Amino acid sequence: MNLEVEKNGKKKIVIKQKKSPSAKDYIVIDHPKNGEILSSSHYVIRIGASAAEVQISIDGSEWSACRSAAGYFWYDWTDILPGPHKITAHIQTAPGKFKTSLSVRCQMK
């Protein structure tokens, strides 16, 4: 709130609203957590993102679409092989441009 004085000596209150910053593009793999040890051959990966579509890659595989529900994106990962795995997700921010998540490393025992 700013206080300004008019020429005639009367005070008036001027409320200036700050422009809200535009939403930053973000993508984050919420689950599994980095370093998590998985114990089932089926796992549902959860991703938070600022886009309408999300794709995921597991162990450098081709990008696969995730489904949207309850404010998150989900990927049903099935037939998980034992050993270490690397999960990466991305969103398209402009034609031909993508923002990629930090990779999550997990292990299937």
MOBELUR-V700627 format. One record per helix or strand of 2 or more residues. SS is the DSSP state (2 for helix, 1 for strand). FROM is the first residue (numbers start at 1). LEN is the number of residues. If there is no record, write none. Layout:
SS | FROM | LEN
SS | FROM | LEN
//
This chain:
1 | 2 | 4
1 | 11 | 4
1 | 27 | 5
1 | 37 | 2
1 | 42 | 8
1 | 55 | 4
1 | 64 | 2
1 | 67 | 3
1 | 72 | 7
1 | 83 | 12
1 | 97 | 4
1 | 104 | 5
//
